[in-house]
Amino acid sequence: MTGKRYLCSHLVQIRLEDHTLSPQAAVLEQIDEETAIFGSETDYPVEIGIVIDAEGLAAPARVVVTRERETDFEIIAQFTQGYRWNKQAWTPDHLLEVTPKHKAKGAAD
C-alpha cells in the first residue's frame, strides 16, 4: 500500500468480471490508490475478479482477503488492469484521510 489511506462510507455494487452472479450491494469502508476494503453479505473467494461500481466509478479489482465478521464479510480487493484510485477522479461519501499514529516516547521499536 502506497500513498494516503482514507476511511469512507459509500454504497457500491460489486459485480463479478465473468458476470456469473448478479451485482451485490456492499459498503465501501476504506480506499487508497491500490486497494479498497468493503463490507459485504457475500463471501467472495480470494483471487476472483470483480468490478467495484458506483456513479462515476467502475474499478476493476481482484479479491485478496476475505474475513468473516460478526454480521458480514470484510473484503480486501486490489485494483487491477492499471487502475489507480485518486480522489480527484472519484470521491466516495464521508471521506476521511487516515493519518499515521505517532509513536509514544519511549515506545519499543
N, CA, C and O of each residue as an XYZ file, in Angstrom:
436
protein
N       0.852     -1.172      0.000
C       0.000      0.000      0.000
C       0.897      1.233      0.000
O       1.784      1.370      0.842
N       0.660      2.104     -0.931
C       1.437      3.325     -1.011
C       0.505      4.514     -0.929
O      -0.703      4.379     -1.122
N       1.062      5.678     -0.644
C       0.239      6.879     -0.637
C      -0.663      6.965      0.569
O      -0.474      6.271      1.568
N      -1.643      7.830      0.452
C      -2.561      8.099      1.552
C      -3.685      7.076      1.589
O      -4.093      6.531      0.563
N      -4.173      6.831      2.795
C      -5.271      5.901      3.023
C      -6.456      6.698      3.559
O      -6.279      7.638      4.334
N      -7.673      6.317      3.143
C      -8.868      7.049      3.520
C      -9.941      6.112      4.053
O     -10.167      5.036      3.501
N     -10.597      6.528      5.125
C     -11.821      5.871      5.580
C     -12.970      6.515      4.832
O     -12.920      7.702      4.512
N     -14.001      5.740      4.553
C     -15.141      6.296      3.838
C     -16.366      5.450      4.131
O     -16.286      4.416      4.795
N     -17.473      5.898      3.634
C     -18.716      5.144      3.702
C     -19.480      5.461      2.433
O     -19.965      6.576      2.241
N     -19.579      4.464      1.574
C     -20.240      4.691      0.288
C     -20.843      3.376     -0.186
O     -20.158      2.355     -0.245
N     -22.127      3.407     -0.523
C     -22.787      2.222     -1.053
C     -22.325      1.987     -2.488
O     -22.409      2.883     -3.327
N     -21.841      0.791     -2.763
C     -21.358      0.424     -4.095
C     -22.013     -0.887     -4.526
O     -22.635     -1.581     -3.722
N     -21.861     -1.207     -5.793
C     -22.275     -2.502     -6.337
C     -21.002     -3.282     -6.663
O     -20.056     -2.729     -7.223
N     -20.985     -4.543     -6.317
C     -19.869     -5.424     -6.668
C     -20.391     -6.410     -7.693
O     -21.362     -7.127     -7.453
N     -19.732     -6.434     -8.840
C     -20.117     -7.429     -9.841
C     -18.892     -8.253    -10.204
O     -17.762     -7.764    -10.182
N     -19.138     -9.501    -10.534
C     -18.047    -10.375    -10.946
C     -17.660    -10.053    -12.375
O     -18.524     -9.751    -13.199
N     -16.375    -10.113    -12.678
C     -15.910     -9.850    -14.044
C     -16.564    -10.793    -15.042
O     -16.845    -10.407    -16.177
N     -16.807    -12.043    -14.614
C     -17.384    -13.019    -15.539
C     -18.923    -13.004    -15.544
O     -19.545    -13.814    -16.232
N     -19.531    -12.098    -14.788
C     -20.991    -11.911    -14.760
C     -21.762    -13.160    -14.334
O     -22.914    -13.325    -14.734
N     -21.158    -14.047    -13.531
C     -21.847    -15.269    -13.107
C     -22.762    -15.043    -11.908
O     -23.475    -15.962    -11.503
N     -22.759    -13.864    -11.344
C     -23.590    -13.528    -10.199
C     -24.155    -12.135    -10.413
O     -23.460    -11.257    -10.925
N     -25.392    -11.921    -10.033
C     -25.971    -10.581    -10.124
C     -25.172     -9.619     -9.253
O     -24.624    -10.035     -8.232
N     -25.089     -8.345     -9.627
C     -24.385     -7.369     -8.791
C     -24.941     -7.375     -7.364
O     -26.148     -7.484     -7.148
N     -24.039     -7.256     -6.413
C     -24.399     -7.284     -5.000
C     -24.039     -5.944     -4.354
O     -23.003     -5.358     -4.667
N     -24.891     -5.468     -3.460
C     -24.619     -4.234     -2.728
C     -23.550     -4.480     -1.677
O     -23.486     -5.553     -1.077
N     -22.712     -3.474     -1.461
C     -21.667     -3.528     -0.442
C     -21.407     -2.108      0.031
O     -21.809     -1.141     -0.617
N     -20.727     -1.992      1.174
C     -20.369     -0.679      1.693
C     -18.855     -0.519      1.621
O     -18.107     -1.236      2.286
N     -18.422      0.431      0.805
C     -17.002      0.752      0.719
C     -16.609      1.442      2.018
O     -17.206      2.452      2.390
N     -15.604      0.900      2.713
C     -15.228      1.396      4.035
C     -13.866      2.077      4.061
O     -13.604      2.927      4.912
N     -13.002      1.698      3.122
C     -11.640      2.223      3.118
C     -11.097      2.138      1.701
O     -11.421      1.212      0.957
N     -10.265      3.114      1.331
C      -9.721      3.113     -0.025
C      -8.371      3.807     -0.034
O      -8.134      4.736      0.737
N      -7.498      3.355     -0.904
C      -6.263      4.058     -1.220
C      -6.015      3.852     -2.712
O      -6.866      3.287     -3.400
N      -4.890      4.289     -3.217
C      -4.702      4.229     -4.670
C      -4.626      2.815     -5.217
O      -4.845      2.609     -6.411
N      -4.318      1.828     -4.368
C      -4.146      0.457     -4.846
C      -5.185     -0.538     -4.350
O      -5.362     -1.594     -4.958
N      -5.882     -0.219     -3.249
C      -6.803     -1.184     -2.657
C      -8.105     -0.546     -2.187
O      -8.187      0.660     -1.959
N      -9.112     -1.393     -2.051
C     -10.399     -0.993     -1.485
C     -10.811     -2.060     -0.480
O     -10.586     -3.251     -0.691
N     -11.416     -1.614      0.612
C     -11.935     -2.533      1.620
C     -13.420     -2.252      1.739
O     -13.835     -1.104      1.904
N     -14.219     -3.308      1.653
C     -15.650     -3.115      1.754
C     -16.286     -4.214      2.592
O     -15.739     -5.307      2.734
N     -17.452     -3.900      3.143
C     -18.247     -4.856      3.880
C     -19.315     -5.411      2.961
O     -19.951     -4.671      2.210
N     -19.508     -6.724      3.027
C     -20.440     -7.375      2.120
C     -21.125     -8.548      2.804
O     -20.539     -9.202      3.666
N     -22.359     -8.808      2.419
C     -23.038    -10.012      2.890
C     -22.640    -11.224      2.048
O     -22.960    -12.361      2.396
N     -21.944    -10.976      0.946
C     -21.471    -12.040      0.061
C     -20.025    -12.374      0.401
O     -19.196    -11.477      0.557
N     -19.728    -13.644      0.515
C     -18.382    -14.134      0.797
C     -17.681    -14.410     -0.533
O     -17.827    -15.491     -1.103
N     -16.930    -13.442     -1.018
C     -16.246    -13.598     -2.302
C     -14.980    -14.427     -2.133
O     -14.231    -14.218     -1.178
N     -14.728    -15.363     -3.044
C     -13.498    -16.153     -2.950
C     -12.263    -15.324     -3.317
O     -12.321    -14.424     -4.155
N     -11.160    -15.651     -2.672
C      -9.883    -14.991     -2.960
C      -9.498    -15.254     -4.412
O      -9.714    -16.344     -4.942
N      -8.930    -14.242     -5.037
C      -8.443    -14.254     -6.416
C      -9.526    -14.052     -7.468
O      -9.209    -14.012     -8.656
N     -10.782    -13.924     -7.081
C     -11.834    -13.707     -8.072
C     -11.772    -12.264     -8.575
O     -11.501    -11.341     -7.807
N     -12.023    -12.084     -9.849
C     -12.048    -10.759    -10.450
C     -13.397    -10.089    -10.235
O     -14.444    -10.691    -10.475
N     -13.367     -8.839     -9.782
C     -14.597     -8.090     -9.542
C     -14.471     -6.705    -10.164
O     -13.394     -6.284    -10.587
N     -15.597     -6.016    -10.206
C     -15.617     -4.605    -10.574
C     -16.407     -3.896     -9.487
O     -17.525     -4.294     -9.162
N     -15.825     -2.848     -8.927
C     -16.493     -2.038     -7.913
C     -17.159     -0.894     -8.648
O     -16.489     -0.056     -9.251
N     -18.500     -0.861     -8.594
C     -19.288      0.117     -9.350
C     -19.998      1.097     -8.427
O     -20.546      0.717     -7.392
N     -19.976      2.352     -8.819
C     -20.778      3.409     -8.198
C     -20.909      4.486     -9.259
O     -20.207      4.445    -10.269
N     -21.784      5.436     -9.049
C     -21.913      6.505    -10.037
C     -20.555      7.187    -10.206
O     -20.009      7.748     -9.257
N     -20.023      7.132    -11.422
C     -18.717      7.730    -11.714
C     -17.530      6.835    -11.427
O     -16.387      7.269    -11.566
N     -17.772      5.587    -11.026
C     -16.689      4.669    -10.692
C     -16.968      3.292    -11.274
O     -18.071      2.763    -11.135
N     -15.974      2.718    -11.922
C     -16.000      1.319    -12.364
C     -14.561      0.820    -12.228
O     -13.778      0.879    -13.176
N     -14.228      0.324    -11.025
C     -12.848     -0.034    -10.700
C     -12.645     -1.542    -10.757
O     -13.222     -2.269     -9.948
N     -11.830     -2.031    -11.704
C     -11.532     -3.461    -11.761
C     -10.588     -3.842    -10.625
O      -9.661     -3.101    -10.298
N     -10.835     -5.001    -10.032
C     -10.022     -5.429     -8.891
C     -10.074     -6.946     -8.768
O     -10.841     -7.620     -9.456
N      -9.244     -7.459     -7.879
C      -9.306     -8.878     -7.532
C      -9.313     -8.974     -6.012
O      -8.644     -8.204     -5.322
N     -10.067     -9.917     -5.511
C     -10.171    -10.118     -4.067
C      -8.881    -10.753     -3.573
O      -8.433    -11.765     -4.111
N      -8.281    -10.148     -2.534
C      -7.047    -10.701     -1.977
C      -7.232    -11.247     -0.565
O      -6.462    -12.103     -0.130
N      -8.248    -10.760      0.159
C      -8.532    -11.240      1.515
C     -10.036    -11.203      1.745
O     -10.712    -10.250      1.356
N     -10.551    -12.251      2.380
C     -11.938    -12.277      2.843
C     -11.919    -12.696      4.303
O     -11.371    -13.741      4.652
N     -12.522    -11.869      5.156
C     -12.583    -12.177      6.587
C     -14.035    -12.161      7.044
O     -14.773    -11.216      6.762
N     -14.437    -13.203      7.744
C     -15.789    -13.216      8.296
C     -15.812    -12.334      9.537
O     -14.952    -12.443     10.411
N     -16.822    -11.450      9.599
C     -17.027    -10.615     10.781
C     -18.314    -11.079     11.449
O     -18.913    -12.067     11.024
N     -18.735    -10.385     12.474
C     -19.928    -10.793     13.214
C     -21.178    -10.836     12.350
O     -21.971    -11.773     12.454
N     -21.365     -9.823     11.491
C     -22.607     -9.749     10.715
C     -22.407     -9.734      9.203
O     -23.385     -9.733      8.455
N     -21.160     -9.721      8.742
C     -20.891     -9.678      7.302
C     -19.475    -10.164      7.033
O     -18.857    -10.810      7.879
N     -18.970     -9.847      5.850
C     -17.603    -10.201      5.478
C     -16.834     -8.932      5.154
O     -17.361     -8.022      4.514
N     -15.594     -8.879      5.596
C     -14.695     -7.806      5.194
C     -13.929     -8.317      3.979
O     -13.291     -9.368      4.031
N     -13.998     -7.565      2.893
C     -13.340     -7.951      1.646
C     -12.269     -6.909      1.326
O     -12.542     -5.709      1.295
N     -11.061     -7.381      1.093
C      -9.977     -6.502      0.660
C      -9.693     -6.837     -0.799
O      -9.410     -7.982     -1.149
N      -9.774     -5.817     -1.634
C      -9.565     -6.004     -3.076
C      -8.441     -5.104     -3.553
O      -8.327     -3.955     -3.126
N      -7.620     -5.631     -4.433
C      -6.520     -4.874     -5.036
C      -6.916     -4.510     -6.463
O      -7.351     -5.364     -7.235
N      -6.761     -3.231     -6.801
C      -7.118     -2.790     -8.143
C      -6.228     -3.460     -9.188
O      -5.058     -3.746     -8.933
N      -6.799     -3.704    -10.366
C      -6.091     -4.375    -11.449
C      -6.174     -3.555    -12.727
O      -6.746     -2.465    -12.749
N      -5.600     -4.094    -13.779
C      -5.659     -3.508    -15.123
C      -5.143     -2.069    -15.157
O      -5.602     -1.247    -15.950
N      -4.181     -1.786    -14.282
C      -3.574     -0.454    -14.252
C      -4.406      0.609    -13.560
O      -4.015      1.776    -13.538
N      -5.555      0.230    -12.988
C      -6.403      1.219    -12.322
C      -5.742      1.686    -11.029
O      -5.249      0.876    -10.243
N      -5.738      2.988    -10.820
C      -5.275      3.597     -9.573
C      -6.308      4.630     -9.168
O      -6.620      5.538     -9.939
N      -6.846      4.493     -7.947
C      -7.839      5.431     -7.477
C      -7.187      6.742     -7.065
O      -6.081      6.753     -6.524
N      -7.881      7.847     -7.325
C      -7.483      9.134     -6.761
C      -8.744      9.949     -6.506
O      -9.727      9.850     -7.240
N      -8.695     10.749     -5.460
C      -9.912     11.454     -5.039
C     -10.324     12.563     -5.993
O     -11.455     13.043     -5.914
N      -9.444     12.986     -6.890
C      -9.838     13.983     -7.881
C     -10.735     13.367     -8.953
O     -11.606     14.047     -9.496
N     -10.531     12.095     -9.258
C     -11.326     11.415    -10.287
C     -12.670     10.926     -9.743
O     -13.681     10.994    -10.443
N     -12.689     10.429     -8.489
C     -13.933      9.964     -7.873
C     -13.773     10.033     -6.366
O     -12.785      9.547     -5.815
N     -14.743     10.635     -5.705
C     -14.696     10.785     -4.255
C     -15.895     10.096     -3.612
O     -17.039     10.439     -3.907
N     -15.638      9.124     -2.733
C     -16.735      8.478     -2.028
C     -17.323      9.406     -0.964
O     -16.725     10.420     -0.604
N     -18.504      9.039     -0.472
C     -19.123      9.797      0.616
C     -18.273      9.699      1.890
O     -17.563      8.718      2.113
N     -18.365     10.716      2.689
C     -17.773     10.707      4.035
C     -16.293     10.330      4.036
O     -15.862      9.502      4.838
N     -15.528     10.929      3.152
C     -14.108     10.620      3.010
C     -13.296     11.279      4.120
O     -13.444     12.474      4.374
N     -12.441     10.506      4.779
C     -11.602     10.995      5.868
C     -10.209     10.412      5.715
O     -10.039      9.193      5.721
N      -9.217     11.269      5.579
C      -7.838     10.789      5.462
C      -7.362     10.239      6.795
O      -7.573     10.852      7.842
N      -6.713      9.070      6.750
C      -6.160      8.446      7.952
C      -4.729      8.921      8.100
O      -3.907      8.745      7.202
N      -4.442      9.522      9.241
C      -3.067      9.955      9.497
C      -2.408      8.935     10.418
O      -3.016      8.482     11.388
N      -1.168      8.576     10.112
C      -0.489      7.567     10.933
C      -0.349      8.042     12.377
O      -0.133      9.226     12.636
N      -0.473      7.106     13.305
C      -0.277      7.431     14.720
C       1.201      7.657     14.956
O       2.055      7.002     14.358
N       1.484      8.602     15.846
C       2.872      8.848     16.232
C       3.228      7.919     17.382
O       2.416      7.668     18.273
N       4.443      7.421     17.348
C       4.899      6.520     18.379
C       5.100      7.296     19.681
O       5.669      8.388     19.674
N       4.639      6.736     20.783
C       4.799      7.377     22.094
C       6.266      7.380     22.481
O       7.017      6.475     22.116
N       6.675      8.416     23.233
C       8.059      8.494     23.699
C       8.380      7.259     24.527
O       7.602      6.842     25.385
N       9.539      6.689     24.249
C       9.978      5.527     24.997
C       9.385      4.211     24.526
O       9.694      3.158     25.084
N       8.536      4.257     23.502
C       7.929      3.021     22.987
C       8.986      2.181     22.279
O       9.878      2.713     21.619
N       8.875      0.887     22.424
C       9.835     -0.027     21.780
C       9.612     -0.034     20.274
O       8.484      0.108     19.801
N      10.712     -0.204     19.517
C      10.635     -0.296     18.057
C      10.186     -1.638     17.613
O      10.068     -1.884     16.413
